[in-house]
């Protein structure tokens, strides 16, 4: 990974996609009821195998058998938190990559408690969210409203926030926005792509986190967590562009379905031709 160029990152993304389709990694998602169906379908489309177990009575067992664990705080509850912590600890024990999507972190007392406990008790490999969520999760900001970027945080530089969060938490951080930023504190990439239409379809961020789980699971023992995060954001960006080209003029519903189709149609060739990755 040391000294990778943008071209090498695109090539690594293409390789990870081929590995994903070959291995069909089992991705354990403890996610929210708003986007669970979309997350499962996006994983199937890319070539992974989803399982959406969230009951604390089984999350440890399921996590132990998975290739990656994705924790999503979109619809929080104390019961779900317990399931996440149990699964996260088991994943850590087994060396299984953990992806945390701290949806709305800081928007309520419960979300604050969930974020703080998960960061404290589970070793996270990839932290993905918008700049407000990442800033709160890393202890760089005190509050946030809702699941969108707060007005107070709109002026925050995503690159600086991602770098500070990665160094503070010791993990790979992916901050999504107009241009996505991925860093592990040493290496950094900026990924462009997608469509403004993606903001009009609920769950595209959750789906991106699910894809990060799929690529991290495909990376296996290679330890290419940084490359897996880059691959997930690049893949979603290409799919968003493709979906808009085919169905953007038809409306949100058609775009939604086209996005799923576009993820399913991703290939090594399309990654090499369309990935817009800038190594920094």
C-alpha positions in Angstrom: 0.0 0.0 0.0 2.9 2.4 0.6 3.3 5.0 -2.1 0.3 3.8 -4.2 -0.6 6.2 -7.0 -4.1 7.0 -8.1 -3.7 4.5 -11.0 -2.6 1.8 -8.6 -5.6 2.5 -6.3 -7.9 2.1 -9.3 -6.2 -1.2 -10.2 -6.5 -2.3 -6.6 -10.2 -1.5 -6.7 -10.6 -3.6 -9.8 -8.7 -6.5 -8.2 -10.8 -6.3 -5.1 -14.0 -6.4 -7.1 -12.7 -9.6 -8.8 -11.9 -11.1 -5.4 -15.3 -10.1 -4.1 -17.1 -11.8 -6.9 -14.9 -14.9 -6.5 -15.1 -15.2 -2.7 -18.7 -14.0 -2.2 -17.9 -12.8 1.3 -20.6 -13.1 4.0 -21.3 -9.6 5.3 -23.1 -9.4 8.7 -25.1 -6.2 8.8 -26.6 -4.9 12.0 -28.4 -2.0 10.4 -31.6 0.0 10.4 -35.1 -0.9 9.4 -35.3 2.0 6.9 -32.5 0.7 4.6 -32.0 -2.9 5.6 -33.6 -4.2 2.3 -31.5 -1.9 0.2 -28.3 -2.8 2.0 -29.0 -6.5 1.5 -29.8 -6.0 -2.2 -26.7 -3.9 -2.9 -24.6 -6.6 -1.3 -26.2 -9.3 -3.5 -25.8 -7.0 -6.5 -22.1 -6.5 -6.0 -21.6 -10.3 -5.4 -21.5 -10.6 -1.7 -23.8 -12.5 0.6 -25.7 -10.5 3.3 -27.1 -11.6 6.7 -29.0 -9.1 8.7 -29.1 -10.6 12.2 -29.5 -8.1 15.1 -30.8 -10.0 18.1 -28.2 -10.1 20.9 -28.9 -13.8 21.4 -27.3 -14.6 18.0 -25.1 -11.7 16.9 -21.9 -13.2 18.3 -22.4 -16.5 16.5 -23.3 -14.8 13.2 -20.3 -12.4 13.4 -17.9 -15.3 14.1 -18.9 -16.9 10.8 -18.9 -13.7 8.7 -16.2 -12.1 6.5 -17.0 -8.6 7.7 -19.3 -6.8 10.2 -21.2 -3.6 9.4 -22.7 -1.7 12.3 -25.2 1.1 11.3 -26.8 3.4 13.9 -29.7 4.6 11.7 -32.5 3.4 14.0 -30.9 3.0 17.4 -32.1 1.0 20.4 -30.4 -0.3 23.5 -31.2 -3.9 22.5 -29.5 -3.2 19.1 -26.5 -1.6 20.8 -26.0 -4.8 22.9 -26.1 -6.9 19.8 -23.6 -4.6 18.1 -21.2 -4.7 21.0 -21.3 -8.5 21.3 -20.8 -8.9 17.5 -18.1 -6.3 17.4 -16.1 -7.9 20.2 -16.4 -11.3 18.5 -15.3 -9.9 15.2 -12.3 -8.3 16.9 -11.5 -11.6 18.5 -11.6 -13.4 15.1 -9.8 -10.7 13.1 -12.9 -9.9 11.1 -13.0 -6.3 9.8 -15.6 -4.0 11.5 -17.2 -1.1 9.6 -19.1 1.5 11.7 -21.6 3.9 10.2 -22.5 6.3 13.1 -25.7 7.6 11.5 -26.8 10.8 13.3 -24.1 10.5 15.9 -24.7 13.3 18.4 -28.3 13.9 17.4 -29.8 12.4 20.6 -28.5 11.2 23.9 -29.0 7.6 22.9 -27.0 8.1 19.7 -24.2 9.8 21.7 -24.1 6.9 24.1 -24.1 4.4 21.3 -21.3 6.1 19.4 -19.2 6.5 22.5 -19.6 2.9 23.7 -19.0 1.4 20.3 -15.8 3.4 19.8 -14.7 2.5 23.3 -15.5 -1.2 23.3 -15.1 -2.3 19.7 -12.0 -1.9 17.5 -13.3 -0.3 14.3 -11.5 -0.8 11.0 -13.5 1.6 8.8 -15.5 4.6 10.1 -17.8 6.0 7.3 -20.1 8.9 7.5 -20.6 12.6 6.7 -18.3 15.2 8.2 -20.7 15.9 11.2 -20.9 12.2 12.1 -17.2 11.6 11.8 -16.3 14.7 13.8 -18.6 13.7 16.6 -17.5 10.0 16.6 -13.9 11.1 16.9 -14.6 13.6 19.6 -13.9 16.6 17.4 -17.4 18.1 17.7 -19.9 18.2 20.5 -23.3 17.9 18.8 -25.1 17.3 15.6 -28.7 17.5 14.3 -30.3 14.7 12.3 -28.5 12.5 9.8 -27.4 15.3 7.5 -24.4 17.6 7.8 -25.2 20.3 10.4 -25.1 23.9 9.4 -22.3 24.5 11.9 -20.2 21.8 10.3 -20.6 22.9 6.7 -17.4 24.9 6.8 -15.3 22.0 8.2 -12.7 20.8 5.8 -13.4 17.1 5.1 -9.8 16.3 4.5 -8.7 17.8 7.8 -11.6 16.1 9.7 -10.9 12.7 8.2 -7.1 12.9 8.9 -7.7 14.1 12.5 -10.3 11.3 13.1 -8.1 8.6 11.6 -5.1 9.6 13.7 -7.2 9.9 16.9 -9.1 6.6 16.5 -6.4 4.6 14.7 -8.6 3.4 11.9 -9.4 4.1 8.3 -11.9 7.0 7.9 -14.1 7.6 4.9 -15.9 11.0 4.9 -18.5 11.3 2.1 -19.6 14.5 0.5 -19.3 16.3 -2.8 -15.9 14.6 -3.1 -15.2 11.7 -0.8 -12.1 11.5 1.3 -10.5 8.3 2.6 -7.5 8.1 4.9 -5.8 5.8 7.5 -3.8 8.7 8.9 -0.8 8.0 6.6 -2.3 7.5 3.1 -5.1 9.6 1.6 -7.3 9.4 -1.4 -10.0 11.7 -2.8 -12.8 10.0 -4.8 -15.1 11.9 -7.1 -18.3 10.5 -8.7 -21.9 9.9 -8.0 -24.8 12.1 -8.7 -26.8 14.8 -6.8 -29.8 12.5 -7.3 -28.3 10.2 -4.7 -29.2 12.6 -2.0 -32.9 12.2 -3.0 -32.9 8.5 -2.4 -32.7 7.4 1.3 -30.0 5.0 2.3 -27.3 5.6 -0.3 -24.8 6.2 2.6 -25.9 3.0 4.3 -25.5 1.1 1.1 -22.0 2.5 0.7 -21.1 1.3 4.2 -22.4 -2.1 3.3 -20.2 -2.1 0.2 -17.2 -1.2 2.4 -18.0 -4.4 4.3 -18.1 -6.4 1.1 -14.7 -5.1 -0.1 -13.1 -5.4 3.3 -14.4 -9.0 3.5 -12.9 -9.7 0.0 -9.6 -8.3 1.1 -9.4 -11.0 3.7 -6.0 -11.4 5.4 -4.3 -8.9 3.1 -5.1 -6.1 5.5 -6.0 -3.8 2.7 -8.6 -1.9 4.7 -7.7 1.4 3.3 -8.0 0.1 -0.3 -11.3 -1.6 0.6 -12.8 1.8 1.7 -11.5 3.5 -1.4 -13.0 0.7 -3.5 -16.4 1.0 -1.9 -16.6 4.7 -2.5 -15.3 4.5 -6.0 -17.8 1.7 -6.9 -20.7 3.6 -5.5 -19.6 6.8 -7.3 -19.4 5.0 -10.7 -22.8 3.3 -10.0 -24.3 6.7 -9.2 -23.1 8.3 -12.4 -24.2 5.3 -14.5 -27.7 5.3 -12.8 -28.1 9.0 -13.5 -27.1 8.6 -17.1 -29.7 5.9 -17.6 -32.6 7.0 -15.4 -31.9 10.3 -13.8 -34.4 12.0 -16.0 -37.2 9.6 -15.0 -37.3 10.4 -11.3 -36.1 9.2 -7.9 -37.8 5.8 -8.1 -36.3 4.9 -11.4 -32.9 6.2 -10.3 -33.1 4.0 -7.2 -33.6 0.9 -9.3 -31.0 1.9 -11.8 -28.5 2.4 -9.0 -29.0 -1.2 -7.9 -28.6 -2.4 -11.5 -25.5 -0.3 -12.0 -23.8 -1.8 -8.9 -24.7 -5.3 -10.3 -23.1 -4.3 -13.6 -19.8 -3.1 -12.2 -16.8 -4.9 -13.8 -13.0 -4.6 -13.6 -13.1 -2.9 -17.0 -15.6 -0.2 -15.8 -13.6 0.4 -12.6 -10.4 0.9 -14.6 -12.2 3.2 -17.1 -14.3 5.3 -14.8 -12.8 5.4 -11.3 -12.0 9.0 -10.4 -9.4 8.5 -7.6 -6.9 11.1 -6.7 -4.0 10.0 -4.4 -2.9 12.8 -2.0 
